[in-house]
Amino acid sequence: MASWKHTVLLILFLLNDGAVSENVGDAEPKTGGKGGCEKRWIHIRKLPPRFNLDLLAKCSEYPLFDDFCPYLANHGLGQKTHNRSHSWYRTDPSTLELIFHRRMLEYPCLTQDPSLADAIFLPYYASLDALRYLYGPDYNSSSDHGLELFEFLQDDSPEIWARRMGHDHFLVMARPAWDFTQPLHNDPPLWGTSFLELPEFYNITALTLEARAWPWQEHAVPYPTSFHPPNLGLLEAWVQRVRRSKRSNLALFAGGGGASSSPNVRRSIRMECENAMANSTGIDGYESVCEFVDCSNGVCEHDPLKFMRPMLKSSFCLQPPGDTPTRRSTFDGILAGCIPVFFEDLSAKGQYGWHLAENEFEGFSVFIPKEEVVFKGLSILDVLKKIPRGRVRRMREKVLELIPKVVYRKHNSSPGLRTKKDAFDITVDGTLNKIQSRLQELAFPL
């Protein structure tokens, strides 16, 4: 435990403004400023530690986890998968708030003057704070989640919020938006907190791992994978490895569920795949037709070796919805050059428009309606077998092009790697554009 305490103390030190923060803004925004920063200035709001750093210090006390502290190593990337690794970590999706905060400190267009900023970043670790409402002692007070933050924003330099009524504020919430949208007056409380239902926060932009079908506040951003390269050479070496990988298996499903007797797409996938594994010796060009990696009970979540190797040798990765439509596995599969197969639009097409252009999905993915599979007996493997090999190759090349866009590179990465926009860079661009468009619509001064 002592080593993790040291890790947490180091994170707390480095995230303090005096240690790493580049939020200095010596150049005057709007009046010359740094090249390329016009309409891109961001102010990081200084919050009391109870909203971020104190939450990290309690990492051994989180509900659901025996000890979350190891996943805070390397500024939220987690422990390395092995000692000699330079790019691979045991990353938990819940640490995206910490990862994003650390990367924001390196953003080149920061300003200390909030009145000159185009956007205000709130480094609030919402998903970590939500644990006490979702699973812990404050379950019956879930409608209070966020009120303390709003009170601080109103009491401390209230002119920052009042300038644009919060429309220029944004934060990261490293869970699906559904976890923050319980109606305020549910009695008894059901699942979720009510953060995004609070009228006080209707105007903010929330960056979530999954958005609702009718989002106003939130926009979905990629789940963090386990791959965080520090330089361009390691990124390019990985892409080349993916390109050269022999695809000896047609389709892969890495996940849990599907064991119940009630009809659902995961059950259909599991039954078809297990039947193919038992009866098939392969087809033209493939040694096997389907492979199933059982990730039940979270056994794969922090061990990329369990699923990356099977993904690297598969042409298609099946991405069915689970408790919610989206999956981290979608981005793991893209990282492995495995063509995603979706069963509903909200799994990706209706979610990640900044990173996965909606009008390009046919070029890098396959869509099979889940209703056709579950209720009409459509064979997923038959659909995939009929796709010409030439088209499969073209789709895989498109998937390879997506890899730099969906990974979060390591903080303090090389100048060469910074020339390629990663998931963080694209998210910041999208957020600034979203805020600017909203301010224009509402006739706020820009």
Residue pairs with C-beta under 8 A, 6 or more apart in sequence:
1 60
1 67
1 69
4 59
4 60
4 67
4 69
4 70
4 72
4 73
5 69
7 69
7 72
7 73
8 56
8 57
8 59
8 69
8 72
11 53
11 56
11 72
11 75
11 98
12 49
12 53
12 56
12 57
13 19
14 20
14 75
14 102
15 52
15 53
15 101
15 102
15 105
15 123
16 53
17 23
17 46
20 102
20 105
21 44
21 105
21 110
22 105
22 106
22 107
22 108
22 110
23 43
23 44
23 105
23 110
23 111
23 112
24 110
24 112
25 41
25 43
25 110
25 111
25 112
25 113
25 116
27 33
27 34
27 37
28 116
29 37
29 41
29 109
29 111
29 113
29 116
29 117
29 118
30 38
30 41
30 116
33 41
33 109
34 108
34 109
36 108
36 109
37 108
37 109
39 118
39 432
39 436
39 446
40 109
40 118
40 432
41 109
41 110
41 111
41 116
41 117
41 118
41 119
42 104
42 107
42 109
42 110
42 111
42 117
42 118
42 119
42 120
42 121
42 428
42 432
43 110
43 111
43 112
43 113
43 114
43 116
43 117
43 119
43 120
43 121
43 160
44 104
44 105
44 110
44 121
44 123
45 114
45 120
45 121
45 122
45 123
45 153
45 160
45 169
47 122
47 123
47 124
47 149
47 152
48 152
50 148
51 123
51 124
51 125
51 129
51 149
51 152
52 97
52 101
52 123
52 124
52 125
55 125
55 128
55 129
56 72
56 98
56 125
56 128
59 67
59 68
59 69
59 71
59 72
60 67
60 68
60 69
62 68
62 128
62 131
63 131
63 132
63 134
63 135
63 136
64 131
64 135
68 92
68 94
70 78
70 79
70 90
71 78
71 79
71 90
71 91
71 92
71 94
71 95
71 302
72 78
72 95
72 98
73 79
73 89
74 80
74 89
74 410
75 98
75 99
75 102
75 411
76 91
76 95
76 96
76 97
76 98
76 99
76 102
77 89
77 91
77 95
77 99
77 228
77 410
78 89
78 90
78 91
78 92
78 95
78 226
78 302
79 89
79 90
80 88
80 89
80 90
81 88
81 89
81 90
81 226
81 303
81 304
81 305
82 88
86 229
86 230
86 234
87 227
87 228
87 229
87 230
87 234
87 238
87 410
88 226
88 227
88 228
88 304
89 226
89 228
90 226
90 302
90 303
90 304
91 224
91 225
91 226
91 228
91 302
92 301
92 302
93 174
93 209
93 223
93 224
93 328
94 127
94 128
94 174
94 175
95 174
95 224
96 127
96 172
96 174
96 209
96 221
96 223
96 224
96 408
97 123
97 124
97 125
97 126
97 127
97 128
97 172
97 173
97 174
98 125
99 224
99 408
99 411
99 424
100 172
100 207
100 424
100 427
101 123
101 125
101 172
102 411
103 408
103 411
103 424
104 110
104 121
104 123
105 411
106 411
106 412
107 428
111 117
114 120
114 157
114 160
114 163
115 159
115 160
115 163
117 168
118 168
118 432
118 435
118 436
118 446
119 168
119 169
119 170
119 431
119 432
119 435
120 160
120 168
120 169
120 170
121 169
121 170
121 171
122 149
122 169
122 170
122 171
122 204
123 171
124 149
124 171
126 146
126 171
126 172
126 173
126 174
126 175
126 180
126 195
127 173
127 174
127 175
127 179
129 145
130 145
130 175
130 179
130 180
130 193
130 195
132 138
133 139
133 141
133 142
133 144
133 145
133 193
134 142
134 179
134 191
134 192
134 193
138 144
139 189
140 188
140 189
142 182
142 189
142 192
142 193
142 194
143 182
143 184
143 185
143 186
143 189
143 193
143 194
143 197
144 194
145 180
145 193
145 194
145 195
146 193
146 194
146 195
146 198
146 200
146 201
147 198
147 200
150 198
150 200
150 201
153 160
153 161
153 166
154 161
161 169
164 439
164 444
165 203
165 444
166 201
166 203
166 204
167 203
167 204
167 435
167 438
167 439
167 442
167 444
168 435
168 439
169 203
169 204
169 205
170 204
170 205
170 206
170 207
170 431
170 435
171 204
171 205
171 206
171 207
172 206
172 207
172 221
173 180
173 195
173 206
173 207
173 208
173 209
173 218
174 208
174 209
175 208
175 209
176 208
176 209
176 210
176 324
176 326
177 196
177 206
177 208
177 210
177 211
177 212
177 215
177 218
177 220
178 191
178 192
178 210
178 212
178 324
179 191
179 192
179 193
180 192
180 193
180 194
180 195
180 196
180 197
180 206
180 208
181 192
181 194
181 196
181 197
181 212
182 189
182 190
182 191
182 192
182 193
182 194
182 197
183 194
183 197
184 194
184 197
184 198
195 201
196 206
196 217
196 218
201 217
202 216
202 217
203 217
204 217
205 217
205 218
205 219
205 431
205 434
205 435
206 217
206 218
206 219
207 218
207 219
207 220
207 221
207 427
207 431
208 218
208 219
208 220
208 221
209 220
209 221
209 223
209 326
210 220
210 324
210 325
210 326
210 351
211 218
211 219
211 220
211 351
212 218
213 346
213 350
219 353
219 354
219 430
219 431
219 434
220 326
220 351
220 352
221 352
221 354
221 355
221 423
221 427
222 331
222 352
222 355
222 406
222 408
222 423
223 326
223 327
223 328
223 330
223 331
224 328
224 408
224 423
225 304
225 328
225 331
225 332
225 335
225 406
225 407
225 408
226 304
226 308
226 332
227 238
227 304
227 335
227 407
228 407
228 408
228 409
228 410
229 235
229 238
229 407
229 409
229 410
229 413
229 417
230 409
230 410
230 412
230 413
230 414
230 417
231 413
231 414
231 416
231 417
232 414
232 416
232 417
232 419
232 420
233 416
235 403
235 404
235 407
235 409
235 417
235 420
238 403
239 400
239 403
239 404
241 312
242 312
242 335
242 336
242 337
242 400
242 403
243 337
243 400
245 312
245 313
245 336
245 337
246 313
247 286
247 313
247 314
247 315
248 286
248 287
248 288
248 313
249 286
249 287
249 288
249 289
249 290
249 291
249 310
249 313
249 314
249 315
250 283
250 286
250 288
250 289
250 290
250 314
250 315
250 316
250 381
250 384
250 385
251 273
251 289
251 290
251 291
251 314
251 315
251 316
251 317
251 318
251 341
251 380
251 381
251 384
252 290
252 291
252 292
252 293
252 310
252 311
252 314
252 316
252 317
252 318
252 338
253 269
253 270
253 273
253 290
253 291
253 292
253 293
253 317
253 318
253 320
254 292
254 293
254 295
254 300
254 306
254 307
254 310
254 311
254 317
254 329
254 332
255 266
255 293
255 295
255 320
255 322
255 327
255 329
256 294
256 295
256 296
256 297
256 322
257 264
257 266
257 267
257 270
257 296
257 322
258 264
258 266
258 267
258 268
258 269
258 270
258 271
259 267
259 270
259 296
260 267
261 267
263 374
263 375
264 374
265 320
265 321
265 343
265 370
265 373
265 374
266 320
266 322
267 374
268 373
268 374
268 380
269 318
269 320
269 373
269 380
270 292
272 290
272 379
272 380
272 381
273 290
273 291
273 292
273 381
274 292
276 289
276 290
276 381
277 288
277 289
277 290
277 291
277 292
280 288
280 289
280 290
282 288
282 289
283 289
283 385
285 389
286 315
289 381
289 385
290 381
291 310
291 314
293 300
293 306
293 307
293 310
295 301
295 306
295 307
299 306
300 306
300 307
304 332
307 329
307 332
308 332
308 335
308 336
311 317
311 332
311 333
311 335
311 336
311 338
312 336
312 337
312 338
314 336
314 338
315 338
315 339
315 384
315 392
315 396
316 338
316 339
316 340
316 341
316 366
316 384
317 329
317 333
317 336
317 338
317 339
317 340
317 341
318 341
318 380
319 327
319 329
319 330
319 333
319 340
319 341
319 342
319 343
319 347
319 348
320 327
320 343
320 347
320 370
321 327
321 343
321 344
321 346
321 347
321 370
325 344
325 346
325 347
325 351
326 346
326 347
326 348
326 351
327 347
330 340
330 347
330 348
331 406
333 339
333 340
334 340
334 399
334 402
334 403
334 406
335 403
335 406
335 407
337 396
337 399
337 400
337 403
338 399
339 364
339 365
339 366
339 392
339 395
339 396
339 399
340 348
340 364
340 365
340 366
340 399
341 365
341 366
341 367
341 368
341 380
341 384
342 348
342 349
342 365
342 366
342 367
342 368
343 367
343 368
343 369
343 370
343 373
344 369
344 370
345 367
348 356
348 361
348 365
349 356
349 358
349 361
349 367
350 358
354 426
354 427
354 429
354 430
355 402
355 405
355 406
355 423
355 426
355 427
356 402
356 405
356 406
360 398
361 367
363 394
363 395
363 398
364 395
364 398
364 399
364 402
365 395
366 383
366 384
366 387
368 378
368 380
368 383
372 378
373 380
404 420
404 421
404 422
405 421
405 422
405 423
405 426
406 423
407 422
407 423
408 422
408 423
408 424
409 417
409 418
409 422
409 424
421 429
436 446
439 445
439 446
440 446
